[in-house]
Amino acid sequence: MNDNEEFSEEEESEEEEPEERSTAESIALGIIFVVYLISGAYVISLYEPMGLFKAFYFIFVSVTTIGLGDLVPRSYNYLFVTFIYITVGLALTTMAVEIAAEYLKKLHYFGRKIESVSHVEVWFGGKKMKLRNLINHLGDQLNVPVEDMKNFNIDNFVDSAIKVTEGEIKTLRKPTEVAMRNNNNEKPLSYRDLRKSGEPSIFYADDRSSLVNGGSDKPPLAEDTARTISSDPRALLF
């Protein structure tokens, strides 16, 4: 596994952790909210002239700010306890409503095709920028060719990025030549690949000299010297 694959796996794990954490927190908050209502209904029914069902109904309409007014607390000695309980319940209800709204939004956009992503505005503090302009600036920073940026389809890119997050695609990184060679199980270039099919894989010193000298028994230096003298007789005068 190369560095690029390790980096992409770390990226994916970092993206999956917040989503898993959010789901676990939502379930935990839902359980806490239900237990809070039931336990509060039981406690209030002990000092208020209400049954368990009426106490649960009173707490529910109070913490959800429905407040029909048909039931009101009558025990003034425990009014402060009821007030604190309803206040904490309002905070839990607000958190639960926010999480429910998030899931409803996901349900609303479920199955819809992603389109016009380039016109989405991204906020950075008090300033905003369209996603298309942001990607263009990023391409300029990384020296991406202008033609590639013009042909870049943001909608397809976002769709593929979501598939990577959901695990349908492993990564969007294009494999390098080294990675392709490793994936195809190709061996590094060696002499065995370059030598002729008829040549033996092992040579002895005498065999290699005879091959280099064209079958002569003379060493390479003596062979070259004899060839020079025979081709140029004037070399004997010097």
Secondary structure, DSSP 8 states (H G I E B T S, - for coil): --HHHHHHHHHHHHHHHHHHHHHHHHHHHHHHHHHHHHHHHHHHHHHSS--HHHHHHHHHHHHTT---SS-----GGGHHHHHHHHHHHHHHHHHHHHHHHHHHHHHHTTT-----GGG-EEEETTEEEEHHHHHHHHHHHTT--HHHHHT--HHHHHHHHHHHHHTSSS------HHHHHHHTT-----HHHHS-TTS-S---HHHHHHHHTTT-SS-HHHHHHHHHHHH-GGGGG-
